[in-house]
């Protein structure tokens, strides 16, 4: 879902990043697309890397939009799909060894920033594509499980509150 304010082109901004679930909130602001170059548009399965701030994570772009762009706070990584499963690459970047490398190579004190050379220096293990796909699938299932557990917890809280209110009003 796109939140239209000024134009026809959705823009992913840092405020749209759900760092807890490594996903993008689809409530996007829009801008006028007339000044945007064609090569700026996101492609499905691009990796959005948050380069500014202290939460430098990677998120696979999977929103079902015909056109969208990402703000300058992101680096767009477009992996060679013949070699790398995009969801696997995002998972790798979010793992402790790469996160430690990123923290060690952050520049700036007020607003931490990761530069392009640091991104290009990320080293990841590339098992076979079938293993990459399995890792990506398991990671996706883990994320779904986490969301379901959150939902169950919220519903449990509502049920307990209702029960306690009912008890208090008797």
Phi, psi and omega in degrees: 000135183248134178265107185273126176238310189234350186197205187243000185242117178293140179236126175274125180240170181301327181294344179271354183277128173261096185292334181291322184248004183051058180216174180247127173288123185284005176280083188259145172282154179241156177229173177284124185277355188296337182255011183263133178285145182303327182283001179272346184288141177286149174245146179305136180079006169298157175256123175266118179253121180284107186265346182248148180090187185263355178252086183266091182240168179243137181227130176286131180278112182231007180298145182266072179240144180292324178212143175197160174228168176245148179291172182290354177287350183247148162259140177259123178251123180244090185290154174288108186291348174286340183245327190229132172278119185307316180296326176294315180299316178300317179300314180302314182297330182274359181277153184310317181299317180288321178299322177295316177303317180296316180298322180291339185245017177285141175244157179093143181255315181287309175239102179302147185213143175251129180265169186300322180298324178294316178300314180295339180273358180295129177252127176230152176282136179242087173290181179302157180300325180294322176291318177302315180297320179295316179298315180297319180294316179297319178298318179297318178296322178298319179295318178297317179300317180299316178297318179295320179295322176298316180297316178299317180298317178297315180294324178297316178300316180298316181295317180295316178300318179297317179297315179294320176298319178298317179295320182292332183267010179266000000 
